[in-house]
Amino acid sequence: MGKRKSTAKPPPKKRMDKLDTVFSCPFCNHGTGVECRIDMKNLIGEASCRICNESFSTTVDSLTEPIDIYSEWIDECERVNHQDDDDAE
């Protein structure tokens, strides 16, 4: 005689929270001014501020998220500011 099959339910699926697509602007410091858009057809990601009209564009791939575009913009701003500080000295 065989054993009966258990009626245990499978574990629930884990939900992934959506990442933000709206961020604070590094220039005007407005809390929700920067919106990131990804154009997968042309492989371009753009972050632009609605308040001060500053923008940043970069190339993207299939794994790129809006936070990646914003992070690249912040890194580029820091690189340029650090470069200007080195030139002034």
Order of alpha helices (4+ residues) and beta strands (2+ residues): beta-beta-beta-beta-alpha
